[in-house]
């Protein structure tokens, strides 16, 4: 590439960052790093009516948690600052005026009421109303009145907008890195509003001006912006600027049914659609972080929503993703969001963590549950417990339900499993207590050897002892290797639980 790669993520601070937006940021980040370029974040906050306090910080915090922070953004390496559009609004009027002067835009004074009436009249006749070449010659705009009259009306404070004057009868052949050649007929496009009399630009003008001034080389954005591509290319042409290259990413689709993934899908099916927790007056939506996802797992999962490297590989570090990422391997079709696959990725990353770090996370999780005895728990014991249960877990917050019997004796016994408690079981359990009392080296392998020798010498079937034994200690037929459990909870506690089972069952 002849010029430096500069790509941007340009969210609006109107609420929490949706996971679809995170993927857009990720693909921009990967592309920038792959080409030794710059990934910057611009806050597009020109729509002050939809501005939500705290949303900007949330977006930056989310990207930092995920490990894909921008190289340039608000108050960070502001080479082309400011990076908030609301602080750049003094720039846009001159460019709107430039389009007026070159004949590529015009003032329109039509009221909302008059346009609404015209729209309804057109629809009643069975047609679709489009404000473009087909009607602009008959409407209340500067194309139909003198320049003197136009300036007089503006000076008097009359409301107006500046519209782009879309060319007529032209076929645009535009290139998209992902979708190839795309054809647009300019006669079917509307004359978009670029600037309003309140001094604020619309998205289209601000976006183009900022991308040019910030030297954006590639615009990588969601598929929903594809219909805006011809207008944006025409704007670049009207200014005499070189347009960036475009790449429109496929949608992230609902797990069930058709359409784009929404917050409601997450609420309905019980999975997060935000990276971090988001609080509103309506309630709190938990994010990936609070539920217990590892940021690397979220990144890995999102990278494969619409992209693959052409192999069967599924687990990628961030560095591997940077090395292998190629926009030409992004799919055109939408990618269906799979919550179970999402959890599978987290399970894979959980297994890669050290037992010590997971044990520490487990202790913190238990402290959050206000378990006072956690402070007394031996670090080595917690690490051992963690090593025994982690293969069954997707999240650290599942560790308690997988290991509660290490800390607390069962208060009830699984009804189905209790059918293994036969008439002769109490006598066998009493004999087992005598065997265990005789063991001095109370380690898993030694306990197992002695207990199994006793069963062999007395011709006692394995199931007759082992299932009631596990039921006594755990309360169900679940858990890791039985003799590892016995070693960890100790001789005294093991015998106490067996006695309780004899008296209860």
C-alpha positions as a printed Julia matrix, in Angstrom:
505×3 Matrix{Float64}:
   0.0     0.0     0.0
   1.45    3.32   -1.09
   0.19    5.46    1.8
   0.03    4.81    5.51
  -2.94    2.77    6.6
  -5.18    4.83    8.88
  -8.52    3.31    9.86
 -11.1     4.45   12.34
 -13.88    3.25   14.56
 -16.44    6.04   14.77
 -19.22    5.2    17.27
 -21.98    7.51   18.43
 -22.19    7.84   22.25
 -25.88    6.97   22.37
 -25.67    3.99   24.75
 -23.7     0.82   25.39
 -21.39   -0.52   22.69
 -23.15   -3.42   20.94
 -21.11   -6.54   20.2
 -21.57   -5.83   16.47
 -19.79   -2.52   17.0
 -17.04   -4.32   18.89
 -16.46   -6.59   15.88
 -16.24   -3.53   13.59
 -13.65   -2.02   15.94
 -11.78   -5.34   16.04
 -11.59   -5.72   12.26
 -10.31   -2.13   11.96
  -7.74   -2.83   14.68
  -6.55   -6.07   13.03
  -6.27   -4.42    9.63
  -4.3    -1.48   11.03
  -1.85   -3.66   12.95
  -1.44   -6.07   10.02
  -0.25   -3.16    7.85
   1.73   -1.29   10.56
  -0.91    1.41   10.43
  -2.94    3.51   12.86
  -6.27    2.59   14.45
  -8.04    5.68   15.76
 -11.39    6.33   17.43
 -13.51    9.36   16.6
 -16.59   10.12   18.66
 -19.47   11.04   16.34
 -21.65   13.03   18.75
 -23.25   15.58   16.43
 -26.73   14.27   17.31
 -26.97   15.86   20.75
 -30.59   14.74   21.17
 -29.45   11.1    21.4
 -26.29   11.76   23.44
 -26.07    9.58   26.58
 -23.74   10.7    29.41
 -21.13    8.07   30.19
 -21.41    6.32   26.83
 -18.13    7.69   25.47
 -16.17    6.49   28.51
 -17.95    3.13   28.33
 -16.82    2.64   24.71
 -13.19    3.43   25.52
 -13.25    1.25   28.67
 -14.71   -1.65   26.68
 -12.0    -1.49   24.01
  -9.32   -1.28   26.7
 -10.71   -4.37   28.48
 -10.68   -6.24   25.17
  -7.08   -5.25   24.48
  -7.81   -3.26   21.3
  -7.45    0.33   22.49
  -7.08    2.95   19.74
  -3.72    4.54   18.96
  -5.37    7.96   18.72
  -8.58    9.19   20.31
  -9.98   11.83   22.67
  -7.1    13.08   24.87
  -4.67   10.52   23.42
  -2.21   11.31   20.6
  -4.65   13.8    19.04
  -2.61   14.28   15.86
  -5.71   15.38   13.94
  -7.74   16.57   16.94
 -10.18   17.25   18.28
 -11.55   13.7    18.09
 -15.1    14.59   19.14
 -17.23   15.8    16.22
 -19.12   18.21   18.48
 -15.8    20.03   19.0
 -15.17   20.15   15.23
 -18.46   21.73   14.16
 -16.75   25.01   13.23
 -15.12   23.1    10.36
 -18.19   21.82    8.58
 -19.92   25.03    7.5
 -17.03   26.03    5.23
 -17.21   22.7     3.42
 -20.98   22.94    3.04
 -20.48   26.44    1.59
 -17.83   25.05   -0.75
 -20.35   22.55   -2.14
 -22.89   25.35   -2.62
 -20.3    27.45   -4.48
 -19.33   24.57   -6.78
 -22.98   23.83   -7.6
 -22.91   20.43   -5.91
 -25.37   21.43   -3.17
 -28.27   23.83   -2.63
 -30.32   25.47    0.12
 -33.77   23.99    0.77
 -36.43   25.84    2.77
 -39.18   23.19    2.63
 -40.93   22.78    5.97
 -41.41   19.41    7.61
 -45.17   19.85    7.2
 -44.97   20.56    3.47
 -42.7    17.58    2.85
 -44.93   15.32    4.93
 -47.97   16.44    2.92
 -46.13   15.82   -0.35
 -44.98   12.41    0.83
 -48.53   11.35    1.78
 -49.96   12.67   -1.49
 -47.35   10.75   -3.49
 -47.93    7.53   -1.53
 -51.7     7.87   -1.94
 -51.11    7.88   -5.69
 -49.18    4.62   -5.3
 -45.71    6.1    -5.7
 -42.7     6.6    -3.45
 -41.62   10.13   -2.6
 -37.9    10.82   -3.11
 -36.45   14.3    -2.77
 -34.18   14.25   -5.81
 -33.95   15.41   -9.46
 -37.56   14.34  -10.08
 -39.02   16.94   -7.69
 -36.32   19.42   -6.68
 -37.13   21.73   -9.62
 -40.61   22.33   -8.19
 -39.86   22.65   -4.46
 -38.9    25.49   -2.16
 -35.14   25.63   -2.63
 -32.37   27.84   -4.02
 -32.51   26.09   -7.39
 -35.86   27.78   -8.0
 -35.34   31.24   -6.49
 -32.71   33.93   -7.01
 -29.48   34.08   -5.01
 -30.61   37.43   -3.6
 -33.88   35.95   -2.36
 -32.01   32.94   -0.94
 -29.6    35.11    1.06
 -32.44   37.34    2.24
 -34.35   34.37    3.64
 -31.24   32.98    5.34
 -30.44   36.41    6.86
 -33.98   36.7     8.22
 -33.41   33.55   10.28
 -35.62   31.24    8.24
 -34.89   27.54    8.82
 -33.11   25.78    6.0
 -31.02   22.74    5.19
 -28.27   22.24    2.65
 -28.92   19.27    0.36
 -26.5    17.46   -1.92
 -27.35   17.86   -5.59
 -27.13   14.27   -6.77
 -26.09   13.9   -10.44
 -28.69   12.54  -12.85
 -28.4     9.57  -15.22
 -25.05    8.26  -14.09
 -24.09    4.66  -13.32
 -21.52    4.4   -10.53
 -19.28    1.34  -10.54
 -17.78    1.28   -7.05
 -15.26   -1.14   -5.58
 -15.7    -2.75   -2.19
 -12.82   -4.87   -0.86
 -15.26   -7.51    0.43
 -18.06   -7.31   -2.14
 -16.2    -6.43   -5.31
 -17.83   -4.26   -7.99
 -21.12   -2.68   -6.9
 -23.34   -0.72   -9.3
 -25.52    2.26   -8.3
 -27.82    4.38  -10.48
 -27.59    8.0    -9.36
 -31.11    8.76  -10.62
 -32.48    6.49   -7.87
 -30.65    8.3    -5.06
 -32.13   11.1    -2.97
 -30.63   14.51   -2.31
 -29.43   13.93    1.24
 -29.4    16.71    3.82
 -25.79   17.66    4.62
 -26.15   20.67    6.91
 -28.85   22.29    9.03
 -29.48   25.92    9.96
 -28.71   25.13   13.63
 -25.05   24.93   12.6
 -24.76   21.17   12.85
 -23.8    18.89    9.97
 -25.53   15.59    9.34
 -23.61   12.33    9.6
 -22.83   12.27    5.89
 -21.02   15.6     5.64
 -19.2    15.37    8.98
 -18.13   11.8     8.26
 -16.62   12.64    4.87
 -14.9    15.84    5.99
 -13.4    14.18    9.07
 -12.26   11.06    7.22
 -10.49   13.33    4.72
  -8.91   15.66    7.28
  -7.84   12.73    9.48
  -6.28   11.03    6.44
  -8.38    7.87    6.65
  -7.08    5.37    4.11
  -9.77    2.68    4.46
 -13.35    2.82    5.71
 -14.22   -0.54    7.28
 -17.79   -0.45    8.57
 -21.01   -2.42    8.85
 -23.14   -3.54    5.94
 -25.92   -1.17    7.01
 -23.8     1.72    5.64
 -23.58    0.21    2.15
 -26.51    2.35    0.79
 -24.55    5.47    1.83
 -21.5     4.49   -0.18
 -22.52    6.2    -3.47
 -23.29    9.5    -1.7
 -19.98    9.4     0.13
 -18.01    8.65   -3.03
 -19.87   11.47   -4.84
 -19.04   13.85   -2.0
 -15.36   12.99   -2.26
 -15.56   13.62   -6.01
 -17.35   16.93   -5.5
 -14.61   18.15   -3.17
 -11.9    16.92   -5.51
 -10.55   14.58   -2.86
  -9.28   11.03   -3.22
 -11.78    8.65   -1.65
 -10.6     5.98    0.79
 -11.06    2.31    0.02
 -14.3     0.82    1.36
 -15.07   -2.52    2.99
 -18.57   -3.29    4.27
 -18.71   -6.04    6.9
 -21.52   -8.62    6.99
 -24.21   -8.37    9.65
 -24.15  -10.42   12.85
 -27.43  -12.32   12.73
 -29.82  -13.57   15.41
 -29.18  -17.07   16.79
 -32.81  -17.95   16.05
 -34.92  -16.52   13.22
 -33.93  -13.86   10.73
 -32.49  -10.41   11.07
 -29.75   -8.52   12.86
 -28.68   -9.48   16.39
 -30.3    -7.17   18.95
 -30.21   -6.53   22.68
 -33.64   -8.16   22.9
 -32.21  -11.43   21.52
 -29.71  -11.48   24.36
 -32.35  -10.8    26.99
 -34.64  -13.46   25.54
 -32.01  -16.2    25.21
 -29.84  -15.27   28.19
 -26.54  -14.15   26.67
 -24.74  -10.77   26.71
 -24.64   -8.39   23.75
 -22.48   -5.75   25.47
 -18.8    -6.1    26.44
 -19.28   -4.45   29.85
 -22.2    -3.99   32.23
 -24.55   -1.16   31.24
 -26.98    0.5    33.63
 -30.07    2.49   32.66
 -33.27    3.55   34.42
 -34.85    0.41   32.96
 -32.32   -1.88   34.64
 -28.85   -3.36   34.31
 -27.58   -5.38   31.37
 -24.64   -7.61   32.28
 -21.68   -7.61   29.93
 -19.21  -10.28   28.88
 -16.79   -9.15   31.6
 -19.27   -9.47   34.48
 -20.55  -12.86   33.32
 -17.0   -14.16   33.4
 -15.77  -14.21   29.81
 -12.07  -13.79   29.17
 -11.42  -10.82   26.84
  -9.2   -12.99   24.61
 -12.06  -15.47   24.2
 -14.47  -12.71   23.19
 -11.97  -11.38   20.63
 -11.34  -14.87   19.23
 -15.06  -15.6    18.91
 -15.87  -12.26   17.25
 -12.98  -12.55   14.78
 -14.53  -15.72   13.4
 -17.95  -14.12   12.95
 -17.67  -13.43    9.25
 -13.96  -14.15    8.75
 -11.72  -17.2     8.59
  -8.12  -17.82    7.57
  -9.0   -20.66    5.21
  -7.98  -23.42    7.64
  -9.74  -25.44   10.33
  -7.98  -23.49   13.1
 -10.33  -21.95   15.66
  -8.15  -20.79   18.55
  -6.14  -17.66   17.72
  -4.19  -15.29   19.92
  -4.56  -11.6    19.12
  -1.09  -11.61   17.56
  -2.05  -14.56   15.34
  -5.2   -12.76   14.26
  -3.17   -9.69   13.31
  -0.74  -11.84   11.32
  -3.44  -13.76    9.43
  -6.19  -11.15    9.01
  -7.19  -10.32    5.44
 -10.29   -8.35    4.45
 -10.56  -10.43    1.3
 -11.35  -13.45    3.5
 -14.31  -11.68    5.13
 -17.59  -13.24    4.0
 -20.32  -11.29    2.23
 -23.13  -13.22    3.92
 -24.24  -12.5     7.48
 -22.75  -14.52   10.34
 -25.16  -16.2    12.77
 -24.38  -15.56   16.43
 -24.07  -18.84   18.38
 -24.19  -18.35   22.19
 -23.09  -21.96   22.83
 -20.05  -21.57   20.58
 -19.32  -18.36   22.43
 -19.24  -20.31   25.72
 -17.13  -23.02   24.07
 -14.46  -20.45   23.28
 -14.45  -19.27   26.88
 -14.1   -22.89   28.04
 -11.04  -23.28   25.81
  -9.45  -20.15   27.22
 -10.29  -21.14   30.78
  -8.39  -24.43   30.31
  -5.34  -22.43   29.17
  -5.18  -20.45   32.44
  -2.85  -21.61   35.2
  -4.43  -23.41   38.14
  -2.94  -20.79   40.46
  -4.55  -17.84   38.65
  -7.89  -19.63   38.43
  -7.71  -20.5    42.15
  -7.13  -16.84   42.93
 -10.12  -15.87   40.78
 -12.18  -18.57   42.52
 -11.28  -17.17   45.94
 -12.33  -13.69   44.83
 -15.59  -15.14   43.55
 -16.23  -16.86   46.89
 -15.46  -13.67   48.78
 -18.08  -11.89   46.68
 -20.53  -14.51   47.97
 -19.53  -13.49   51.54
 -18.18  -16.9    52.56
 -16.21  -16.08   55.7
 -14.21  -19.33   55.77
 -12.5   -18.54   52.48
  -9.84  -16.49   54.26
  -8.79  -19.66   56.09
  -8.6   -21.79   52.95
  -5.14  -23.0    52.06
  -3.91  -21.62   48.72
  -2.48  -25.0    47.7
  -5.8   -26.69   48.5
  -7.74  -24.15   46.44
  -5.33  -24.68   43.54
  -5.8   -28.45   43.8
  -9.6   -28.13   43.87
  -9.48  -25.8    40.87
  -7.35  -28.26   38.89
  -9.91  -31.02   39.55
 -13.02  -29.11   38.45
 -11.94  -26.67   35.74
 -12.44  -29.11   32.86
 -16.18  -29.1    33.56
 -16.48  -25.3    33.7
 -17.08  -22.57   31.14
 -16.71  -19.75   33.69
 -15.01  -19.2    37.04
 -18.39  -18.35   38.56
 -19.43  -21.98   37.92
 -16.63  -23.29   40.17
 -18.74  -23.09   43.34
 -21.56  -25.26   42.0
 -18.95  -27.75   40.78
 -17.05  -27.89   44.08
 -19.36  -26.89   46.95
 -19.01  -30.39   48.5
 -15.3   -29.7    49.12
 -16.35  -26.97   51.54
 -19.79  -27.97   52.85
 -21.16  -31.43   53.68
 -24.26  -32.38   51.64
 -27.57  -31.55   53.3
 -29.56  -33.72   50.91
 -28.94  -36.63   48.58
 -29.81  -36.98   44.92
 -33.0   -39.05   44.78
 -32.02  -41.04   41.71
 -28.53  -41.73   43.06
 -29.96  -42.81   46.42
 -31.33  -45.94   44.75
 -27.74  -47.22   44.9
 -28.12  -47.35   48.7
 -29.09  -51.0    49.28
 -29.98  -53.03   52.36
 -26.39  -54.11   52.95
 -24.9   -50.65   52.23
 -24.86  -49.4    55.88
 -22.81  -52.43   56.95
 -20.36  -51.95   54.06
 -20.02  -48.25   54.92
 -19.28  -49.12   58.57
 -16.53  -51.47   57.37
 -15.22  -48.7    55.1
 -14.99  -46.37   58.1
 -12.81  -48.94   59.91
 -10.57  -49.24   56.84
 -10.18  -45.47   56.54
  -9.47  -45.08   60.24
  -6.53  -47.43   59.82
  -4.89  -45.37   57.06
  -2.02  -43.14   58.19
  -0.71  -41.86   54.83
  -3.93  -40.12   53.85
  -3.05  -39.34   50.23
  -5.3   -40.04   47.27
  -3.22  -42.81   45.74
  -2.64  -44.57   49.07
  -6.28  -44.36   50.14
  -7.36  -45.77   46.78
  -4.89  -48.66   46.99
  -5.95  -49.69   50.51
  -9.72  -49.37   49.91
  -9.55  -51.31   46.64
  -7.38  -54.02   48.26
 -10.01  -54.38   50.99
 -12.78  -54.76   48.39
 -10.75  -57.3    46.41
  -9.83  -59.4    49.48
 -13.47  -59.48   50.61
 -14.84  -59.99   47.07
 -16.97  -56.86   47.31
 -18.18  -55.43   43.97
 -16.81  -52.02   43.07
 -20.26  -50.47   42.56
 -21.52  -51.66   45.93
 -18.99  -49.46   47.71
 -17.87  -46.69   45.36
 -21.3   -45.27   44.48
 -22.6   -45.08   48.09
 -19.17  -43.74   49.11
 -19.39  -40.89   46.57
 -23.03  -40.24   47.48
 -22.04  -39.88   51.13
 -19.31  -37.34   50.41
 -20.88  -35.35   47.56
 -24.63  -35.89   47.85
 -24.77  -37.0    44.21
 -22.9   -39.19   41.75
 -20.8   -36.33   40.38
 -17.38  -34.76   40.8
 -13.77  -35.61   39.99
 -11.77  -38.68   41.09
 -13.32  -39.85   44.37
 -10.06  -40.38   46.26
  -8.87  -36.87   45.36
 -12.02  -35.6    47.09
 -11.31  -37.82   50.12
  -7.73  -36.53   50.43
  -8.79  -32.87   50.21
 -11.67  -32.96   52.72
  -9.61  -35.18   55.06
 -10.13  -38.32   57.13
 -12.25  -36.83   59.9
 -14.66  -35.01   57.56
 -14.94  -38.02   55.22
 -15.88  -40.36   58.07
 -18.3   -37.8    59.48
 -20.1   -37.59   56.12
 -20.29  -41.37   55.77
 -21.82  -41.63   59.25
 -24.35  -38.93   58.4
 -25.33  -40.8    55.21
 -25.79  -44.04   57.2
 -28.09  -42.28   59.65
 -29.99  -40.38   56.94
 -30.34  -42.9    54.14
